[in-house]
Amino acid sequence: MQESRERRETLKILGAIGASCTFPFSADELYGQHAHAPAQAAPSSRPSFFTEAEFPIVAHIAELIIPTTDTPGAIAAGVPAYIDMVCSRNPELGGVIRAGLRHGLTEADLAAMEASGSPFFRAMKNLTADGYYTSRIGLIDELGYRGNAVRGEFPDCQIPEH
């Protein structure tokens, strides 16, 4: 459980960095760039890039990277659908992910891939962090992002005397 929390803290930092980096699609598709109604329609459960057999594996790996703890994990944040969308728009990246998918991937397999610098694992970890921290759950609920708001005033900075 402690390892999951430490991983989540690390991914928060990477997510904050990743939110300012280049994405393989336009920035106006990120959650934080939209005004949202309180209730959103769930994304399609049918993948557009992955097969019906591959999609649950992608979801399982994403959930291993950002598991559900005291906050929702990757699946609840819609990360598998995000990865599917990105791969459908970037065939080269999709090929890397598809080549790394195989049935029965375990946490030990993923740890070995991470240790070896596997392009598949690196891509999955980056996509999972990007998807999570640009979702409502990651960006607003977990990171507490409160942007896109108009301030009526900017109070003076109060610096205490030394």
OpenMM code with the backbone's topology and positions (N, CA, C; nanometers):
from openmm import Vec3, app, unit

residues = "MET GLN GLU SER ARG GLU ARG ARG GLU THR LEU LYS ILE LEU GLY ALA ILE GLY ALA SER CYS THR PHE PRO PHE SER ALA ASP GLU LEU TYR GLY GLN HIS ALA HIS ALA PRO ALA GLN ALA ALA PRO SER SER ARG PRO SER PHE PHE THR GLU ALA GLU PHE PRO ILE VAL ALA HIS ILE ALA GLU LEU ILE ILE PRO THR THR ASP THR PRO GLY ALA ILE ALA ALA GLY VAL PRO ALA TYR ILE ASP MET VAL CYS SER ARG ASN PRO GLU LEU GLY GLY VAL ILE ARG ALA GLY LEU ARG HIS GLY LEU THR GLU ALA ASP LEU ALA ALA MET GLU ALA SER GLY SER PRO PHE PHE ARG ALA MET LYS ASN LEU THR ALA ASP GLY TYR TYR THR SER ARG ILE GLY LEU ILE ASP GLU LEU GLY TYR ARG GLY ASN ALA VAL ARG GLY GLU PHE PRO ASP CYS GLN ILE PRO GLU HIS".split()
positions = [
    Vec3(0.0826, -0.1188, 0.0000),
    Vec3(0.0000, 0.0000, 0.0000),
    Vec3(0.0877, 0.1261, 0.0000),
    Vec3(0.1962, 0.1234, 0.0814),
    Vec3(0.2872, 0.2367, 0.0860),
    Vec3(0.3508, 0.2601, -0.0500),
    Vec3(0.3890, 0.1505, -0.1199),
    Vec3(0.4499, 0.1635, -0.2522),
    Vec3(0.3527, 0.2278, -0.3502),
    Vec3(0.2242, 0.1919, -0.3399),
    Vec3(0.1233, 0.2522, -0.4278),
    Vec3(0.1117, 0.4019, -0.4033),
    Vec3(0.1167, 0.4414, -0.2771),
    Vec3(0.1080, 0.5847, -0.2448),
    Vec3(0.2303, 0.6594, -0.2959),
    Vec3(0.3505, 0.5995, -0.2790),
    Vec3(0.4715, 0.6633, -0.3287),
    Vec3(0.4680, 0.6731, -0.4801),
    Vec3(0.4185, 0.5677, -0.5472),
    Vec3(0.4077, 0.5704, -0.6932),
    Vec3(0.3118, 0.6797, -0.7354),
    Vec3(0.2009, 0.6918, -0.6635),
    Vec3(0.1019, 0.7945, -0.6966),
    Vec3(0.1616, 0.9339, -0.6793),
    Vec3(0.2384, 0.9563, -0.5728),
    Vec3(0.3013, 1.0864, -0.5515),
    Vec3(0.3994, 1.1183, -0.6640),
    Vec3(0.4780, 1.0197, -0.7047),
    Vec3(0.5712, 1.0390, -0.8160),
    Vec3(0.4958, 1.0715, -0.9440),
    Vec3(0.3878, 0.9985, -0.9682),
    Vec3(0.3102, 1.0226, -1.0894),
    Vec3(0.2412, 1.1583, -1.0869),
    Vec3(0.2060, 1.2081, -0.9679),
    Vec3(0.1494, 1.3426, -0.9590),
    Vec3(0.2491, 1.4449, -1.0129),
    Vec3(0.3744, 1.4285, -0.9716),
    Vec3(0.4779, 1.5210, -1.0175),
    Vec3(0.4959, 1.5082, -1.1684),
    Vec3(0.5044, 1.3828, -1.2155),
    Vec3(0.5196, 1.3617, -1.3597),
    Vec3(0.3987, 1.4132, -1.4362),
    Vec3(0.2808, 1.3966, -1.3781),
    Vec3(0.1595, 1.4452, -1.4433),
    Vec3(0.1590, 1.5963, -1.4554),
    Vec3(0.2054, 1.6630, -1.3510),
    Vec3(0.2113, 1.8088, -1.3558),
    Vec3(0.3102, 1.8540, -1.4622),
    Vec3(0.4223, 1.7833, -1.4719),
    Vec3(0.5195, 1.8154, -1.5764),
    Vec3(0.4612, 1.7809, -1.7123),
    Vec3(0.4005, 1.6618, -1.7221),
    Vec3(0.3456, 1.6153, -1.8488),
    Vec3(0.2355, 1.7039, -1.9026),
    Vec3(0.1628, 1.7695, -1.8123),
    Vec3(0.0529, 1.8550, -1.8563),
    Vec3(0.1033, 1.9745, -1.9358),
    Vec3(0.2310, 2.0062, -1.9190),
    Vec3(0.2848, 2.1191, -1.9935),
    Vec3(0.3665, 2.0752, -2.1149),
    Vec3(0.3748, 1.9459, -2.1385),
    Vec3(0.4553, 1.8928, -2.2487),
    Vec3(0.3705, 1.8722, -2.3730),
    Vec3(0.4342, 1.8276, -2.4775),
    Vec3(0.3671, 1.8061, -2.6048),
    Vec3(0.2865, 1.6775, -2.6024),
    Vec3(0.1623, 1.6829, -2.6480),
    Vec3(0.0753, 1.5670, -2.6575),
    Vec3(0.0578, 1.5325, -2.8041),
    Vec3(0.0232, 1.4099, -2.8357),
    Vec3(0.0078, 1.3712, -2.9759),
    Vec3(-0.1257, 1.4144, -3.0366),
    Vec3(-0.1937, 1.5081, -2.9741),
    Vec3(-0.3195, 1.5604, -3.0257),
    Vec3(-0.3341, 1.7017, -2.9725),
    Vec3(-0.4325, 1.7735, -3.0202),
    Vec3(-0.4441, 1.9140, -2.9827),
    Vec3(-0.4828, 1.9305, -2.8360),
    Vec3(-0.4323, 2.0361, -2.7748),
    Vec3(-0.4535, 2.0599, -2.6322),
    Vec3(-0.5991, 2.0879, -2.5990),
    Vec3(-0.6795, 2.1301, -2.6955),
    Vec3(-0.8184, 2.1598, -2.6624),
    Vec3(-0.8989, 2.0339, -2.6320),
    Vec3(-0.8388, 1.9166, -2.6469),
    Vec3(-0.9081, 1.7927, -2.6128),
    Vec3(-0.8821, 1.7495, -2.4689),
    Vec3(-0.7941, 1.8179, -2.3985),
    Vec3(-0.7658, 1.7830, -2.2602),
    Vec3(-0.8794, 1.8308, -2.1716),
    Vec3(-0.9012, 1.7619, -2.0624),
    Vec3(-1.0120, 1.7942, -1.9731),
    Vec3(-1.0076, 1.9386, -1.9268),
    Vec3(-0.8923, 1.9847, -1.8849),
    Vec3(-0.8788, 2.1176, -1.8276),
    Vec3(-0.9065, 2.2299, -1.9257),
    Vec3(-0.9185, 2.2008, -2.0533),
    Vec3(-0.9410, 2.3037, -2.1534),
    Vec3(-1.0892, 2.3244, -2.1844),
    Vec3(-1.1760, 2.2551, -2.1158),
    Vec3(-1.3189, 2.2613, -2.1460),
    Vec3(-1.3990, 2.3083, -2.0264),
    Vec3(-1.5116, 2.3703, -2.0536),
    Vec3(-1.6118, 2.3943, -1.9509),
    Vec3(-1.7018, 2.2719, -1.9532),
    Vec3(-1.7210, 2.2107, -1.8391),
    Vec3(-1.7943, 2.0846, -1.8334),
    Vec3(-1.9240, 2.0985, -1.7575),
    Vec3(-2.0215, 2.0256, -1.8033),
    Vec3(-2.1463, 2.0146, -1.7295),
    Vec3(-2.1184, 1.9279, -1.6074),
    Vec3(-2.1968, 1.9397, -1.4998),
    Vec3(-2.1705, 1.8609, -1.3796),
    Vec3(-2.1661, 1.7102, -1.4051),
    Vec3(-2.2538, 1.6601, -1.4888),
    Vec3(-2.2536, 1.5164, -1.5184),
    Vec3(-2.2102, 1.4983, -1.6628),
    Vec3(-2.1103, 1.4151, -1.6831),
    Vec3(-2.0612, 1.3917, -1.8178),
    Vec3(-2.1049, 1.2545, -1.8646),
    Vec3(-2.1268, 1.2431, -1.9926),
    Vec3(-2.1560, 1.1121, -2.0490),
    Vec3(-2.0302, 1.0283, -2.0441),
    Vec3(-2.0447, 0.9014, -2.0127),
    Vec3(-1.9295, 0.8111, -2.0078),
    Vec3(-1.8766, 0.7913, -2.1489),
    Vec3(-1.7441, 0.7814, -2.1623),
    Vec3(-1.6896, 0.7561, -2.2955),
    Vec3(-1.7338, 0.6200, -2.3455),
    Vec3(-1.7292, 0.6039, -2.4743),
    Vec3(-1.7688, 0.4772, -2.5342),
    Vec3(-1.6861, 0.3643, -2.4754),
    Vec3(-1.7505, 0.2537, -2.4439),
    Vec3(-1.6784, 0.1400, -2.3875),
    Vec3(-1.6173, 0.0546, -2.4983),
    Vec3(-1.6487, 0.0865, -2.6227),
    Vec3(-1.5930, 0.0123, -2.7366),
    Vec3(-1.4671, 0.0828, -2.7840),
    Vec3(-1.3555, 0.0135, -2.7817),
    Vec3(-1.2317, 0.0767, -2.8266),
    Vec3(-1.2316, 0.0999, -2.9774),
    Vec3(-1.1615, 0.2040, -3.0197),
    Vec3(-1.1513, 0.2307, -3.1634),
    Vec3(-1.0182, 0.1809, -3.2204),
    Vec3(-0.9156, 0.1669, -3.1376),
    Vec3(-0.7866, 0.1179, -3.1847),
    Vec3(-0.7633, -0.0269, -3.1424),
    Vec3(-0.7811, -0.0534, -3.0152),
    Vec3(-0.7531, -0.1867, -2.9628),
    Vec3(-0.8669, -0.2829, -2.9926),
    Vec3(-0.8333, -0.4114, -2.9979),
    Vec3(-0.9358, -0.5133, -3.0157),
    Vec3(-1.0075, -0.5346, -2.8832),
    Vec3(-1.1193, -0.6055, -2.8885),
    Vec3(-1.1943, -0.6359, -2.7661),
    Vec3(-1.1105, -0.7191, -2.6689),
    Vec3(-1.0147, -0.7960, -2.7197),
    Vec3(-0.9272, -0.8759, -2.6332),
    Vec3(-0.8136, -0.7909, -2.5749),
    Vec3(-0.7652, -0.6920, -2.6504),
    Vec3(-0.6531, -0.6093, -2.6048),
    Vec3(-0.6944, -0.5036, -2.5031),
    Vec3(-0.8139, -0.4486, -2.5189),
    Vec3(-0.8560, -0.3355, -2.4369),
    Vec3(-0.8564, -0.3664, -2.2872),
    Vec3(-0.9062, -0.4827, -2.2426),
    Vec3(-0.8997, -0.5114, -2.0982),
    Vec3(-0.7564, -0.5240, -2.0463),
    Vec3(-0.6643, -0.5652, -2.1315),
    Vec3(-0.5243, -0.5751, -2.0899),
    Vec3(-0.4674, -0.4344, -2.0695),
    Vec3(-0.4991, -0.3440, -2.1615),
    Vec3(-0.4569, -0.2046, -2.1475),
    Vec3(-0.5130, -0.1481, -2.0165),
    Vec3(-0.6395, -0.1742, -1.9895),
    Vec3(-0.7027, -0.1251, -1.8668),
    Vec3(-0.6341, -0.1829, -1.7429),
    Vec3(-0.6039, -0.3110, -1.7456),
    Vec3(-0.5390, -0.3769, -1.6314),
    Vec3(-0.4005, -0.3153, -1.6052),
    Vec3(-0.3232, -0.2938, -1.7104),
    Vec3(-0.1891, -0.2367, -1.6942),
    Vec3(-0.1982, -0.0936, -1.6414),
    Vec3(-0.2905, -0.0146, -1.6945),
    Vec3(-0.3075, 0.1227, -1.6475),
    Vec3(-0.3439, 0.1239, -1.4994),
    Vec3(-0.4294, 0.0319, -1.4581),
    Vec3(-0.4702, 0.0246, -1.3170),
    Vec3(-0.3544, -0.0218, -1.2285),
    Vec3(-0.2650, -0.1037, -1.2806),
    Vec3(-0.1459, -0.1419, -1.2036),
    Vec3(-0.0521, -0.0219, -1.1864),
    Vec3(-0.0473, 0.0651, -1.2855),
    Vec3(0.0399, 0.1826, -1.2789),
    Vec3(-0.0173, 0.2866, -1.1827),
    Vec3(-0.1467, 0.3151, -1.1942),
    Vec3(-0.2133, 0.4058, -1.0989),
    Vec3(-0.3327, 0.3300, -1.0405),
    Vec3(-0.3081, 0.2569, -0.9317),
    Vec3(-0.4147, 0.1747, -0.8736),
    Vec3(-0.5129, 0.2573, -0.7901),
    Vec3(-0.6275, 0.1991, -0.7694),
    Vec3(-0.7248, 0.2579, -0.6789),
    Vec3(-0.6708, 0.2421, -0.5374),
    Vec3(-0.6619, 0.3527, -0.4648),
    Vec3(-0.6219, 0.3498, -0.3239),
    Vec3(-0.7322, 0.4219, -0.2487),
    Vec3(-0.6974, 0.5250, -0.1741),
    Vec3(-0.8008, 0.6060, -0.1115),
    Vec3(-0.8591, 0.7058, -0.2115),
    Vec3(-0.8019, 0.7091, -0.3313),
    Vec3(-0.8556, 0.7875, -0.4422),
    Vec3(-0.8750, 0.6945, -0.5617),
    Vec3(-0.9579, 0.7332, -0.6569),
    Vec3(-0.9819, 0.6468, -0.7735),
    Vec3(-0.8551, 0.6229, -0.8548),
    Vec3(-0.8519, 0.5091, -0.9221),
    Vec3(-0.7379, 0.4727, -1.0043),
    Vec3(-0.7591, 0.5068, -1.1510),
    Vec3(-0.6730, 0.4499, -1.2339),
    Vec3(-0.6708, 0.4803, -1.3768),
    Vec3(-0.8007, 0.4440, -1.4477),
    Vec3(-0.8585, 0.3302, -1.4141),
    Vec3(-0.9818, 0.2884, -1.4828),
    Vec3(-1.0945, 0.3864, -1.4536),
    Vec3(-1.1103, 0.4238, -1.3274),
    Vec3(-1.2175, 0.5179, -1.2905),
    Vec3(-1.1990, 0.6531, -1.3584),
    Vec3(-1.0742, 0.6904, -1.3858),
    Vec3(-1.0453, 0.8194, -1.4504),
    Vec3(-1.0616, 0.8130, -1.6018),
    Vec3(-1.0914, 0.6960, -1.6575),
    Vec3(-1.1103, 0.6837, -1.8021),
    Vec3(-0.9808, 0.6711, -1.8804),
    Vec3(-0.8731, 0.6331, -1.8133),
    Vec3(-0.7427, 0.6246, -1.8786),
    Vec3(-0.7403, 0.5247, -1.9947),
    Vec3(-0.8015, 0.4056, -1.9818),
    Vec3(-0.7980, 0.3135, -2.0967),
    Vec3(-0.8575, 0.3747, -2.2243),
    Vec3(-0.9675, 0.4475, -2.2116),
    Vec3(-1.0277, 0.5128, -2.3284),
    Vec3(-0.9348, 0.6212, -2.3824),
    Vec3(-0.8673, 0.6913, -2.2941),
    Vec3(-0.7709, 0.7935, -2.3349),
    Vec3(-0.6575, 0.7294, -2.4154),
    Vec3(-0.6021, 0.6196, -2.3640),
    Vec3(-0.4934, 0.5505, -2.4339),
    Vec3(-0.5406, 0.5020, -2.5705),
    Vec3(-0.6617, 0.4499, -2.5759),
    Vec3(-0.7183, 0.4036, -2.7027),
    Vec3(-0.7289, 0.5197, -2.8022),
    Vec3(-0.7752, 0.6350, -2.7549),
    Vec3(-0.7891, 0.7510, -2.8424),
    Vec3(-0.6533, 0.7962, -2.8950),
    Vec3(-0.5533, 0.8061, -2.8056),
    Vec3(-0.4208, 0.8506, -2.8469),
    Vec3(-0.3612, 0.7531, -2.9486),
    Vec3(-0.3738, 0.6237, -2.9210),
    Vec3(-0.3173, 0.5233, -3.0130),
    Vec3(-0.3888, 0.5231, -3.1476),
    Vec3(-0.5177, 0.5539, -3.1471),
    Vec3(-0.5900, 0.5584, -3.2743),
    Vec3(-0.5434, 0.6758, -3.3601),
    Vec3(-0.4884, 0.7793, -3.2971),
    Vec3(-0.4420, 0.8974, -3.3699),
    Vec3(-0.2919, 0.8961, -3.3953),
    Vec3(-0.2228, 0.8058, -3.3307),
    Vec3(-0.0780, 0.7978, -3.3461),
    Vec3(-0.0412, 0.6520, -3.3710),
    Vec3(-0.0463, 0.6064, -3.4966),
    Vec3(-0.0221, 0.4656, -3.5278),
    Vec3(0.1147, 0.4139, -3.4825),
    Vec3(0.2156, 0.5001, -3.4842),
    Vec3(0.3480, 0.4559, -3.4393),
    Vec3(0.3454, 0.4209, -3.2902),
    Vec3(0.2866, 0.5080, -3.2095),
    Vec3(0.2739, 0.4816, -3.0668),
    Vec3(0.1826, 0.3620, -3.0425),
    Vec3(0.0742, 0.3554, -3.1179),
    Vec3(-0.0165, 0.2405, -3.1073),
    Vec3(0.0543, 0.1100, -3.1369),
    Vec3(0.1455, 0.1121, -3.2328),
    Vec3(0.2219, -0.0079, -3.2657),
    Vec3(0.3124, -0.0509, -3.1516),
    Vec3(0.3729, 0.0468, -3.0833),
    Vec3(0.4580, 0.0159, -2.9681),
    Vec3(0.3747, -0.0503, -2.8582),
    Vec3(0.2569, 0.0067, -2.8316),
    Vec3(0.1715, -0.0489, -2.7267),
    Vec3(0.1216, -0.1870, -2.7672),
    Vec3(0.0719, -0.1992, -2.8877),
    Vec3(0.0186, -0.3286, -2.9335),
    Vec3(0.1262, -0.4374, -2.9297),
    Vec3(0.2481, -0.4040, -2.9684),
    Vec3(0.3568, -0.5029, -2.9687),
    Vec3(0.3896, -0.5515, -2.8276),
    Vec3(0.3677, -0.4673, -2.7279),
    Vec3(0.3991, -0.5062, -2.5900),
    Vec3(0.2879, -0.5791, -2.5179),
    Vec3(0.1674, -0.5764, -2.5753),
    Vec3(0.0549, -0.6418, -2.5083),
    Vec3(0.0638, -0.7924, -2.5236),
    Vec3(0.0403, -0.8587, -2.4146),
    Vec3(0.0261, -1.0037, -2.4220),
    Vec3(-0.0569, -1.0457, -2.3029),
    Vec3(-0.1259, -1.1533, -2.3178),
    Vec3(-0.2130, -1.2015, -2.2104),
    Vec3(-0.1288, -1.2461, -2.0919),
    Vec3(-0.1790, -1.2217, -1.9736),
    Vec3(-0.1146, -1.2698, -1.8537),
    Vec3(0.0000, -1.1848, -1.8029),
    Vec3(0.0092, -1.0579, -1.8457),
    Vec3(0.1136, -0.9709, -1.7911),
    Vec3(0.0899, -0.9558, -1.6411),
    Vec3(0.1928, -0.9776, -1.5643),
    Vec3(0.1833, -0.9664, -1.4189),
    Vec3(0.2584, -0.8423, -1.3729),
    Vec3(0.2441, -0.8106, -1.2456),
    Vec3(0.3191, -0.6989, -1.1897),
    Vec3(0.4689, -0.7246, -1.2010),
    Vec3(0.5103, -0.8497, -1.1857),
    Vec3(0.6528, -0.8846, -1.1987),
    Vec3(0.7016, -0.8598, -1.3416),
    Vec3(0.6189, -0.8972, -1.4402),
    Vec3(0.6548, -0.8711, -1.5804),
    Vec3(0.6721, -0.7211, -1.6044),
    Vec3(0.5785, -0.6424, -1.5515),
    Vec3(0.5844, -0.4978, -1.5705),
    Vec3(0.7037, -0.4369, -1.4983),
    Vec3(0.7363, -0.4885, -1.3787),
    Vec3(0.8531, -0.4392, -1.3054),
    Vec3(0.9806, -0.4678, -1.3842),
    Vec3(0.9877, -0.5863, -1.4447),
    Vec3(1.1042, -0.6209, -1.5268),
    Vec3(1.1124, -0.5297, -1.6487),
    Vec3(0.9973, -0.5005, -1.7105),
    Vec3(0.9948, -0.4103, -1.8261),
    Vec3(1.0392, -0.2697, -1.7863),
    Vec3(0.9930, -0.2257, -1.6695),
    Vec3(1.0311, -0.0925, -1.6220),
    Vec3(1.1820, -0.0872, -1.5968),
    Vec3(1.2346, -0.1897, -1.5325),
    Vec3(1.3777, -0.1942, -1.5016),
    Vec3(1.4634, -0.1972, -1.6282),
    Vec3(1.4129, -0.2622, -1.7315),
    Vec3(1.4912, -0.2743, -1.8549),
    Vec3(1.4742, -0.1542, -1.9478),
    Vec3(1.3851, -0.0598, -1.9120),
    Vec3(1.3627, 0.0563, -1.9974),
    Vec3(1.2831, 0.0233, -2.1217),
    Vec3(1.1972, -0.0759, -2.1126),
    Vec3(1.1148, -0.1192, -2.2252),
    Vec3(1.0372, -0.0024, -2.2855),
    Vec3(1.0461, 0.0176, -2.4182),
    Vec3(0.9680, 0.1243, -2.4825),
    Vec3(0.8176, 0.1071, -2.4574),
    Vec3(0.7714, -0.0174, -2.4522),
    Vec3(0.6300, -0.0432, -2.4232),
    Vec3(0.5927, 0.0097, -2.2859),
    Vec3(0.6702, -0.0284, -2.1834),
    Vec3(0.6344, 0.0142, -2.0482),
    Vec3(0.6465, 0.1656, -2.0337),
    Vec3(0.7513, 0.2239, -2.0912),
    Vec3(0.7682, 0.3687, -2.0845),
    Vec3(0.6482, 0.4400, -2.1470),
    Vec3(0.6039, 0.3907, -2.2622),
    Vec3(0.4878, 0.4507, -2.3300),
    Vec3(0.3606, 0.4334, -2.2471),
    Vec3(0.3404, 0.3132, -2.1914),
    Vec3(0.2201, 0.2893, -2.1096),
    Vec3(0.2204, 0.3780, -1.9856),
    Vec3(0.3357, 0.3910, -1.9209),
    Vec3(0.3438, 0.4729, -1.8002),
    Vec3(0.3168, 0.6195, -1.8339),
    Vec3(0.3759, 0.6682, -1.9419),
    Vec3(0.3539, 0.8079, -1.9817),
    Vec3(0.2085, 0.8328, -2.0198),
    Vec3(0.1505, 0.7435, -2.0982),
    Vec3(0.0110, 0.7597, -2.1385),
    Vec3(-0.0825, 0.7520, -2.0181),
    Vec3(-0.0528, 0.6623, -1.9255),
    Vec3(-0.1366, 0.6486, -1.8062),
    Vec3(-0.1302, 0.7757, -1.7222),
    Vec3(-0.0102, 0.8279, -1.6991),
    Vec3(0.0035, 0.9511, -1.6208),
    Vec3(-0.0628, 1.0689, -1.6925),
    Vec3(-0.0403, 1.0804, -1.8240),
    Vec3(-0.1024, 1.1887, -1.9005),
    Vec3(-0.2542, 1.1794, -1.8938),
    Vec3(-0.3072, 1.0597, -1.9163),
    Vec3(-0.4518, 1.0415, -1.9142),
    Vec3(-0.5116, 1.0678, -1.7775),
    Vec3(-0.4450, 1.0207, -1.6742),
    Vec3(-0.4975, 1.0364, -1.5379),
    Vec3(-0.4975, 1.1826, -1.4957),
    Vec3(-0.3835, 1.2503, -1.5161),
    Vec3(-0.3717, 1.3866, -1.4667),
    Vec3(-0.4270, 1.4922, -1.5614),
    Vec3(-0.4905, 1.4514, -1.6698),
    Vec3(-0.5695, 1.5436, -1.7509),
    Vec3(-0.7173, 1.5069, -1.7441),
    Vec3(-0.7513, 1.4097, -1.6594),
    Vec3(-0.8920, 1.3749, -1.6365),
    Vec3(-0.9447, 1.4579, -1.5197),
    Vec3(-1.0735, 1.4615, -1.5037),
    Vec3(-1.1329, 1.5336, -1.3910),
    Vec3(-1.0828, 1.4764, -1.2588),
    Vec3(-1.0781, 1.3443, -1.2485),
    Vec3(-1.0344, 1.2801, -1.1245),
    Vec3(-0.8914, 1.3208, -1.0896),
    Vec3(-0.8020, 1.3159, -1.1854),
    Vec3(-0.6618, 1.3489, -1.1578),
    Vec3(-0.6356, 1.4978, -1.1457),
    Vec3(-0.6872, 1.5746, -1.2396),
    Vec3(-0.6579, 1.7176, -1.2463),
    Vec3(-0.7276, 1.7971, -1.1364),
    Vec3(-0.8553, 1.7760, -1.1196),
    Vec3(-0.9326, 1.8572, -1.0257),
    Vec3(-0.9452, 1.7902, -0.8898),
    Vec3(-0.9917, 1.6647, -0.8879),
    Vec3(-1.0161, 1.5986, -0.7601),
    Vec3(-0.8868, 1.5689, -0.6844),
    Vec3(-0.7842, 1.5207, -0.7538),
    Vec3(-0.6615, 1.4840, -0.6831),
    Vec3(-0.5611, 1.5978, -0.6745),
    Vec3(-0.5353, 1.6674, -0.7851),
    Vec3(-0.4372, 1.7763, -0.7822),
    Vec3(-0.4955, 1.9073, -0.7311),
    Vec3(-0.6280, 1.9186, -0.7301),
    Vec3(-0.6919, 2.0398, -0.6802),
    Vec3(-0.6812, 2.1587, -0.7737),
    Vec3(-0.6669, 2.1339, -0.9041),
    Vec3(-0.6579, 2.2415, -1.0020),
    Vec3(-0.7832, 2.3277, -0.9956),
    Vec3(-0.7643, 2.4591, -0.9861),
    Vec3(-0.8777, 2.5508, -0.9788),
    Vec3(-0.8654, 2.6612, -1.0816),
    Vec3(-0.8039, 2.6304, -1.1930),
    Vec3(-0.7819, 2.7301, -1.2975),
    Vec3(-0.9092, 2.7657, -1.3708),
    Vec3(-0.8917, 2.8441, -1.4747),
    Vec3(-1.0024, 2.8898, -1.5582),
    Vec3(-1.1077, 2.9648, -1.4776),
    Vec3(-1.0650, 3.0321, -1.3727),
    Vec3(-1.1566, 3.1092, -1.2898),
    Vec3(-1.1125, 3.2560, -1.2916),
    Vec3(-1.2085, 3.3440, -1.2929),
    Vec3(-1.1801, 3.4867, -1.2918),
    Vec3(-1.1704, 3.5327, -1.1473),
    Vec3(-1.0636, 3.6037, -1.1168),
    Vec3(-1.0468, 3.6585, -0.9822),
    Vec3(-1.0954, 3.8034, -0.9841),
    Vec3(-1.1692, 3.8410, -0.8838),
    Vec3(-1.2157, 3.9784, -0.8718),
    Vec3(-1.1047, 4.0732, -0.8341),
    Vec3(-1.0068, 4.0236, -0.7615),
    Vec3(-0.8928, 4.1047, -0.7206),
    Vec3(-0.7749, 4.0136, -0.6911),
    Vec3(-0.6588, 4.0722, -0.6862),
    Vec3(-0.5378, 3.9992, -0.6536),
    Vec3(-0.4829, 4.0598, -0.5253),
    Vec3(-0.5018, 3.9917, -0.4153),
    Vec3(-0.4564, 4.0498, -0.2875),
    Vec3(-0.3039, 4.0649, -0.2840),
    Vec3(-0.2579, 4.1653, -0.2071),
    Vec3(-0.1148, 4.1875, -0.1921),
    Vec3(-0.0509, 4.0676, -0.1232),
    Vec3(0.0720, 4.0455, -0.1575),
    Vec3(0.1501, 3.9401, -0.0939),
    Vec3(0.1934, 3.9908, 0.0440),
    Vec3(0.1640, 3.9149, 0.1449),
    Vec3(0.2002, 3.9531, 0.2816),
    Vec3(0.3277, 3.8801, 0.3217),
    Vec3(0.4369, 3.9547, 0.3301),
    Vec3(0.5642, 3.8941, 0.3688),
    Vec3(0.5924, 3.9374, 0.5128),
    Vec3(0.6079, 3.8413, 0.6022),
    Vec3(0.6327, 3.8780, 0.7419),
    Vec3(0.7690, 3.9443, 0.7597),
    Vec3(0.7767, 4.0354, 0.8555),
    Vec3(0.9033, 4.1031, 0.8859),
    Vec3(0.9993, 4.0019, 0.9458),
    Vec3(1.1272, 4.0223, 0.9172),
    Vec3(1.2294, 3.9319, 0.9731),
    Vec3(1.2781, 3.9809, 1.1038),
] * unit.nanometer
topology = app.Topology()
chain = topology.addChain("A")
for resn in residues:
    res = topology.addResidue(resn, chain)
    for name in ("N", "CA", "C"):
        topology.addAtom(name, app.Element.getBySymbol(name[0]), res)
